[in-house]
């Protein structure tokens, strides 16, 4: 009787092994994967689709979209067969003022799409110019969390007013095609606030 039971158990075990080995691997699907600036850090958010599961999530980052390094790990079973499962991760030491690329390793064989994000460090001066020097197009970034109307005034090195424009975004776009090589000064104002700086144009 014990031999019969043992043979039966071995048969069941072999059947399960063959079934798992012959089952096609299913790709883990994401409903979204996004990056946002959270003060001086980057907040990554994603959600695994209902019905998708994996074993562990590795968060990776790259400066060139080719070579990725691990910056975090979420252990255990990820996802759920019954509902969408959201996740988040904070990159506490992000790349600043340059494009960073993020990718998720879902289990052993699955990967997310690569997303990119640039964290703007406005430093103690309250602004950041990217790129600087400006060759064709550039942006002056500043803090405008409530989307107020700021005014940009651009001056030549001898103090002549060259242009004036407004924006409710967190940056002003600079088109240097009509500017000569040299140093330019600017003032960004809102009510009693004023940010002053300069940038270099090189064609």
MOZI-V502380 format. One record per residue. N is the residue number from 0. RES is the residue in one letter. PHI is phi in radians with two decimals (999 if undefined). OMEGA is omega in whole degrees, -180 to 180 (NA if undefined). Layout:
N/RES/PHI/OMEGA ; N/RES/PHI/OMEGA
This chain:
0/X/999/180 ; 1/X/-1.12/179 ; 2/X/-1.13/179 ; 3/X/-1.11/179 ; 4/X/-1.12/179 ; 5/X/-1.11/179 ; 6/X/-1.09/180 ; 7/X/-1.14/180 ; 8/X/-1.11/178 ; 9/X/-1.12/179 ; 10/X/-1.09/179 ; 11/X/-1.10/-179 ; 12/X/-1.10/179 ; 13/X/-1.12/179 ; 14/X/-1.11/179 ; 15/X/-1.12/180 ; 16/X/-1.09/-180 ; 17/X/-1.15/180 ; 18/X/-1.14/179 ; 19/X/-1.13/-179 ; 20/X/-1.17/-177 ; 21/X/-1.55/-179 ; 22/X/-1.30/179 ; 23/X/-1.17/179 ; 24/X/-1.20/-180 ; 25/X/-1.77/-180 ; 26/X/-1.28/176 ; 27/X/-1.34/-175 ; 28/X/-1.78/176 ; 29/X/-1.89/175 ; 30/X/-1.43/175 ; 31/X/-2.85/176 ; 32/X/-2.64/-172 ; 33/X/-2.49/179 ; 34/X/-2.26/178 ; 35/X/-2.47/178 ; 36/X/-1.41/177 ; 37/X/-2.17/-172 ; 38/X/1.03/-179 ; 39/X/-1.76/-179 ; 40/X/-2.21/177 ; 41/X/-1.96/179 ; 42/X/-1.71/176 ; 43/X/-1.73/179 ; 44/X/-2.34/177 ; 45/X/-2.69/178 ; 46/X/-2.47/176 ; 47/X/-1.53/-176 ; 48/X/-1.07/175 ; 49/X/-1.03/-180 ; 50/X/1.65/178 ; 51/X/-1.71/178 ; 52/X/-2.39/176 ; 53/X/-2.67/-180 ; 54/X/-2.06/178 ; 55/X/1.53/178 ; 56/X/-2.22/176 ; 57/X/-1.92/179 ; 58/X/-1.71/-177 ; 59/X/-2.20/-179 ; 60/X/-2.43/-179 ; 61/X/-2.47/175 ; 62/X/-1.72/-177 ; 63/X/-2.33/-179 ; 64/X/1.21/-179 ; 65/X/-1.97/-177 ; 66/X/-1.91/-176 ; 67/X/-1.89/175 ; 68/X/-2.12/-179 ; 69/X/-1.30/177 ; 70/X/-2.09/179 ; 71/X/-3.03/-178 ; 72/X/-2.61/173 ; 73/X/-2.01/-176 ; 74/X/-1.45/173 ; 75/X/1.60/180 ; 76/X/-1.21/179 ; 77/X/-2.00/-178 ; 78/X/1.47/-179 ; 79/X/-2.70/176 ; 80/X/-1.30/-171 ; 81/X/-1.92/-176 ; 82/X/-2.70/175 ; 83/X/-1.16/-177 ; 84/X/-2.01/179 ; 85/X/-1.50/177 ; 86/X/-2.46/174 ; 87/X/-2.61/180 ; 88/X/-2.65/180 ; 89/X/-1.85/172 ; 90/X/-1.43/-174 ; 91/X/-1.40/179 ; 92/X/-2.23/-174 ; 93/X/-1.33/170 ; 94/X/-1.24/-177 ; 95/X/-2.03/175 ; 96/X/1.06/173 ; 97/X/-2.66/-175 ; 98/X/-1.22/175 ; 99/X/-2.00/-180 ; 100/X/-2.02/-179 ; 101/X/-2.13/177 ; 102/X/-2.58/177 ; 103/X/-1.82/169 ; 104/X/-1.76/-175 ; 105/X/-1.80/-174 ; 106/X/1.28/-175 ; 107/X/-1.77/-170 ; 108/X/-2.03/-174 ; 109/X/-1.74/179 ; 110/X/-2.33/174 ; 111/X/-1.41/168 ; 112/X/-1.16/178 ; 113/X/-1.54/174 ; 114/X/-2.01/-180 ; 115/X/-2.14/-180 ; 116/X/-2.75/177 ; 117/X/-2.03/176 ; 118/X/-1.53/-178 ; 119/X/-1.61/176 ; 120/X/-1.68/-175 ; 121/X/-1.48/175 ; 122/X/0.86/-174 ; 123/X/-1.25/179 ; 124/X/-1.41/177 ; 125/X/1.53/178 ; 126/X/-2.63/176 ; 127/X/-2.56/180 ; 128/X/-1.91/180 ; 129/X/-2.33/-10 ; 130/X/-1.43/176 ; 131/X/-2.49/11 ; 132/X/-1.20/176 ; 133/X/-1.60/180 ; 134/X/-1.82/178 ; 135/X/-2.21/179 ; 136/X/-2.15/177 ; 137/X/-2.63/178 ; 138/X/-2.35/171 ; 139/X/-1.82/-180 ; 140/X/-1.59/177 ; 141/X/-2.67/-178 ; 142/X/-1.45/177 ; 143/X/-2.60/-173 ; 144/X/-1.15/-177 ; 145/X/-1.80/176 ; 146/X/0.96/174 ; 147/X/-1.36/-180 ; 148/X/-1.54/177 ; 149/X/-1.82/-179 ; 150/X/-2.02/175 ; 151/X/-1.78/172 ; 152/X/-2.06/-177 ; 153/X/-1.95/-176 ; 154/X/-2.17/172 ; 155/X/-1.34/-177 ; 156/X/-1.16/178 ; 157/X/-1.65/174 ; 158/X/1.65/179 ; 159/X/-1.31/177 ; 160/X/-1.31/-177 ; 161/X/-1.70/178 ; 162/X/-2.81/177 ; 163/X/-2.59/-180 ; 164/X/-2.64/-178 ; 165/X/-2.07/178 ; 166/X/-2.74/171 ; 167/X/-1.85/176 ; 168/X/-1.47/178 ; 169/X/-1.76/179 ; 170/X/-2.80/168 ; 171/X/-2.02/178 ; 172/X/-1.49/179 ; 173/X/-1.95/175 ; 174/X/-1.79/-174 ; 175/X/-1.58/-177 ; 176/X/-1.12/-180 ; 177/X/-1.76/180 ; 178/X/-1.92/177 ; 179/X/-1.43/175 ; 180/X/-1.04/178 ; 181/X/2.56/-179 ; 182/X/-1.69/179 ; 183/X/-2.24/179 ; 184/X/-1.89/180 ; 185/X/-2.47/173 ; 186/X/-2.33/175 ; 187/X/-1.95/-173 ; 188/X/-2.18/172 ; 189/X/-2.60/-176 ; 190/X/0.90/-178 ; 191/X/-1.65/-179 ; 192/X/-1.46/177 ; 193/X/-2.63/175 ; 194/X/-1.98/-179 ; 195/X/-2.12/180 ; 196/X/-2.88/180 ; 197/X/-2.66/176 ; 198/X/-2.59/-177 ; 199/X/-1.97/176 ; 200/X/-1.92/177 ; 201/X/-2.35/179 ; 202/X/-1.72/NA
